[in-house]
Amino acid sequence: MADRFTETSHTSFGGNIVRSIVGIPLGILLFLGSFAVLWMTEGRTDWSKVAARTVVASPDRAAGFDGQPVSVTGPITSTEALGDPDFVQPGPYVSLRREVEQFAWIESRSSNSRSNTGGSTTTQTTYTYATGWTATPQPSSGFRVPEGHDNPPMTVRSTRFVVPRAAVGAWNLDLAHVEFERGSVLPPTTIQRVGRGASFVPAGEHLFGGSGTPDAPHLGDLRVRFTAVRNGTTVTAFGQAGAGTVAPLSVDGDPWIRVLSGDRPAAIQTLASEYSATGWIGRVIGFVMMWIGMLLFLGPISTFLNVLPFLGSASRFVTMLVTFPLALVLTAVTVVVAMVAHSVVALVVSVLTLIVLFVLLARGRRPARA
């Protein structure tokens, strides 16, 4: 069942003018900031290349590699049993994650604006409230319409547990700096529940607890899912060797250590995929910042022309039509320049190419001898 509330607001022509002018400095900041985002995106360390340069160390002998970047592949093991004191009996896990969701009110919002003759605008905003599962239930005080949409406080939170000590073969791991992968889901029927977990019932991948049922939950009910990296899972650890331990490796001042499931090629491929994905995310963010910045900077033009709504609509369409390819081209150029500037090899090749082209052009323009 969902509740829906609609409110209508009116903004005068003068108010729209002031708002569009205020948007100019914000647009400039977004436009300039987009170049910084794109530059930093291309300047990130490609950890897959760092991992590929590590020395392959045998899991059976943790000696003779001190100070070197190493990769070690083998089963990760620990003599410690790990559990969740509130839910799960200790078992053969190296890392354990508790993921909690609450059945709560969720607010969504949609707006629709209409331009009026004379430059004013009328905006209709609809707030929809529906119950559903969420890991971050919002306090009702933050809702536009808090009455009747009270969310109970969340009594159980998501958290992570890691064993005090673990090793890959003869190599100890510096677990203080390791962020383990999520691991595989633990089916509720395979774990021994303790504490609060004893009152929860299995429901698919989750443990369900509350006054309702898994098929008909009540407000405030909880569901909990556990994922774990099991003792004996084959992993590849990347870092710096020291006294029989894989510790963080310093690259450009950044400490780095990773433990990834699978053999060395699979782990390096995972790092490469992460690098590629975050790169595209950064480029999209930079492009959107640049485009929105342009639109905000040129916004007053459409606002002034909005005295006649059809002129305002036409100017906004033209502005978007012009700024979209311009932002796309500027983004592409910035990405290429940043790639070249952050790569020594690419920079040298580019400089040599420019020198060769300059020499060829100079020879081509030299007048022929009589």
Steps between C-alpha positions, in 0.01 A plus 500: 500500500639842402408852608529787256506872574526783248588861567500790256744790514518819292819689415477850357696626200727697733558195716598295196741773387668511840522119510657481153755772584593320822557192285774673298780469761389145575519421129851644482609289798352186346660573165846560647459214747425258216856544367639413845280190519606383152867572573498305828305216338770446239775543760384207712740215566419192295542241770473216249831618348654527845380146575636369170849625595504318834732207553324164519583350837447140597240451775729236652799726572473848649867594481735677262252762382530771768426845360373368167146535360360149499191301413416178680230257390356225715229412752445767763491341845460599862514310824228732637126431474296803399136581563249775570445518878142619445400248233746234386691230686877527426598294198767453232487855363782747441267794432130532581259775398161571652269688261183632662185644342189638667143505376431873509335798339685624189443846353527570127448834332418619149450854369336650194539869411287708262605834356243779501467803278689781667796286614362339815494124560263265676650184648314194620699272732363157586628310804431129504537287813515123479635230729788284387834349599787747538846488658479871589154583639449875515372664821149629452619847603673522164182424303302780337189348656611329823151440639403136472843396369693431818796265458605309814869532593719231347608271784749292298763645269712361219856420604806294412711252695856385418717239673797638700752294303504332159758370256544382146726200535810611690419868450323697772264780393494851641125490564492851648515636144318229305150563365359156415259436217136447589532125457219252445155500657454279804164319471313547830442126525877435515582728794446447870311796644577646840382798701256721314528272198322219688172692468544560125367253243657401165344667194688437177847656532394694811417457864170674573401649833203704616130495571401418144593218265750486212209522251312768694754705698400773744655843537832469681555131418857403410667263260867408526730344243849366561787469252836349583846418375541144619809349652683316220383725215763541230614862487782711364659754734687801360730716713855543621695219661649556842594249770275232353202734478312651206474864608382817321704602198570873459427633150531877452449540872184287507506181711348208311423139583230284346374149556284380211338164433640281226844449349739778399367559143141511626592742779686730258199491266277603792727798569497595131120485492480720810735753340300508177164533677608782732662675204176508303308611807741791548477600134120497504496707820744749347292528181175551691662766721628681192166486317294610800751777566450633146122481533505689830732767360270558202182456705410873528453520121217245504358656816473843339345353184255304711275808505356320199509131595557375144811720470633373831443137398666557162803669657543218754485243220759689294723546805492128576555416132810721484653430840466120491745437212725782625523340845555161336789630287660688791470189717663283234784748446559535875506122543754457218724782630480361855581149377807627316614723786472220756680244283874549451505269197201673337651842575835409340328350195280808461797738523702297248200488266461876518872548430484271196190678367668838552811387312295359212294818474815715509656299219182515299492880520872542408520667155653295222852601382533664162 
